[in-house]
Amino acid sequence: MIVSESLEERLGGYQYLQLLRQYRNSILPDNHPAVIRVQNVMKRLIQVSGLPDVNWEIHVVNDPREPPNAFVLPGGKVFVFSSILPICQDDDGLATVLSHETAHQIARHIGEKLSQMPFYLFGSLLLQLLLGSSMDFSSLVALLLEMPASRQMESEADYIGLLMMSKACFDPRKAVAFWGRMQKVESVQPMEFLSTHPSNSTRIQQITEWLPKAMQTREMSDCYTTTSNFMDAFGFMR
């Protein structure tokens, strides 16, 4: 099943509007220091993402009821929940999270998940898309976007994200430290962000194995050259 990028973006657009309504009273203004910090990190990652023409929108949600989380919707809609910022500690930690989530978009994992949907669900999704939005449709879109990614997708996102943050001149060694902190937090507070991810011990082991290549990528980068296609430049692990 072939899924177009335009379909992915339309689905992301529906979910984006729903999230804006849901968090309308919790989204920080663009001049807030936390938003500026996230924007600055994303600006460096976007330069090397191969997706500079995407209409990026960045939002920081300050809602104490929400657990630490961050994600990027198709079409470049970025949501960061303020509760994850203390765990990130610094820009390298924040880049670890954002590069991983952006990597899912680079690799088009939403389209891959769409292709793996049962045919009746995919047909229902297309029908609702043609007829217009409804409550059922919104729920279906949310279900799709929240479907657990496969272990392979998560490893790909870790790999691409690590090299992306390295090319943007963030320190990839800080990724190991970040996931170590996440492991400690997760032991006392289960987090939605990690509910579909591999165990942190597995992730830390993999990232440690990839560090030599990541450090080499960082050393070779001039921090300004954009990469038109990360999948060609760095390769998948398939």
N, C-alpha and C positions, 0 to 999 in steps of 0.2 A: 504494500500500500504506500503510495507516494503522497506526502503531505506538503503543501506549499508553505513557504515562509509567510505569505500574506494571511493564510488561515491561522497560523500560529499567532501572528500579531493581532488579528481580530479577536481571537479568544483571550489573549492577554489584555486587550483593550477593554473588553467586558469586565474582566476581573479587576482591572485597574480602577474603573469607575466605581465598582462596588466597594473596593477598599477605601477609596477617597471618601465615600459616604460613611462607611463604618468608622473611620478614624478622623472625621472632619474636625472634631474638637481636640484632637491630640497631636495633630501634625504641627511640628515646630516651624516658625517662619524662616525664610531663607537667610535672614541676617543673624540667626542664632549661631553661636560658636560651634555647637555640635553639628549643625547642618553644613557650615562652612568647612569644617574638618572632613566630613564625609565627601563633600563635593571636591575638595582638593585631592583626596586619595583617588576618587573615581576619575578625575581628570587625567591623572597620570596613567591609570589602567586603561582608560578609553583610548589614549594615544597609541597603545600597543596592542589593542584588542582586535584590530581589523574591522571594527564596527564604528568608525568615526561618524558615519552619516546617519546613524540611528538617532531618533528623537529622544534623547535621554532625559528622564525626569527623576529627581532624587528627593526622597522624603525621609525624614526622621520622625518616628512616632514615639511620643513621650507619654506612655500609658503604664503606670505601675502595676496594672493587673496583667499585663502581657509579659510572658517569659522572654528571655534573651532569644532573639531571632533576627534573621536578615534574609532577603531573597530578591531576585531580579526576575520580573515578568518578561515575556516576549515583547519586543518593542522597546526595551530599555527602560522599564519602569522599576526603579530601585526603592526598596523599603528597608530601612534599618530601624530596629527598635532600640531605644536608648539604653535598655537594660543590658545590652550586649557590649556597650562601649567600655565599661569598667573591666570586663574580661579581656577585651582587646588590649587595653593598657596604652598602646601607642599606635602610630600610623602603620607600622609593620604588621601588627596584629590585626588591625582593621583591614589592611590590604589582603591579608590571608583569607578573611571571610569574603570580602567583596570579589576578589579574583576567582575564588571557587564558585561563587554564585554566577558571576559573569561567564565563567567557562561553560556552565550548563547551556547558556544561550549561544555561545560560539559553536559548541558541538551539536546544537539543535536537539537537545534531549527531549524537549516537549514534543517535537515532531516524531521522535522515536517512540515516545510513550503513546502518542496518538495512534501510530501504526500498530502498536501491540494491543490496542483496545479491542474487546469483542466487537464483532461487526454490528450487532444490534445497537450498541452504545454509540459507535461512530456514526451510524446512520441517523440515530436520534439527534446527535449533536449537529450534523449537517442540516437536518430538517429544521431544527429550532433556529439555526443560524439564518436560514432562508426566510423563515416566517417572522423572525424578530425575537427580541429578548423576552424572557418570562422568568418567573421565580424558579421554575423547574430548570430552565436553561442555565440560569446563574448558578444553581446548585451543581449542575452537570459540569460546567466550566471549572468551578472550584474543585470538584472531585478530580478532574483531569489534572489540574495544575498541582494538586496536593498528592497525587498518586506517588507512592514511593518509587524513587529511581532505583534501578538495578545496581548491584554492587559494581558492575563494570562501569556504569555511567558515573557513579560516585568516584571511582578510581580515576577515570578519565578527567573529571572535573578537578580533582586534586592535582593531577599531573599537569594539565594545561594551566590551571590557576597558579601553581608554584612557579612555572616558567614565565608566566605572564608577569607576576609580581617581581620576579628577578629582572626581567627585561625593563620593567619600569623603575628599576633601581631601588626597590625595597629589599630588605634583607631576608632571604628565604629561610635562614636559620631560625628566625623569629617564629616561623610557622610551627616548628616543633614545640617551641615554648608555649605558643597559643593553644595548641591542641592539648598540651599537658594541663594547662589551666582549665580548659573545658572539661577534661576528664575528672578533675577534682570537683568542679561545680556539679557535673552530672551525677556524681556519686551521692550528693545530698539533695539535688533538685533536678529531676528528670526534665529535659528540655525538648520542646517541639522541634527545634533546629536540628537536633541529633536523632530524632525518631526514625528517620529514613536513611541515616548515614551508617557507614561501617563503624565498628568499635574504634575508639580513639587509640587503643594500643596498636591495632592493625594499621590505622592511618599513620601514626607516628613512625612505625617501622618502615612503611613504604616511603614516606617523605624523607626519612633519614637516608634511605638507599638512593633517592633521587637528588640529594643535596649536591654531590659533586657536579652533576650536569647543571643544576640550577645556579651554582656559584660561578661556573664557567660562563653561563648565559649572562649573568650579571656583569662579569668582568668585561665581556665583549660588547656590552650594550652602551650606546651613547645616550640613552634615556630619552631620545627624541624621535628615533626612527620608528615609524609604525610598521606593523606586520600585517600584510593584506590577508593572510590566511594562516592562523596558528596551527591548524590541523596539518597543513603541508609543511610548515616551518619546523614544528616540533614533533609531529607524528602522534598517532594514537598508539595505544598499547595492544590493539587487537592483532 
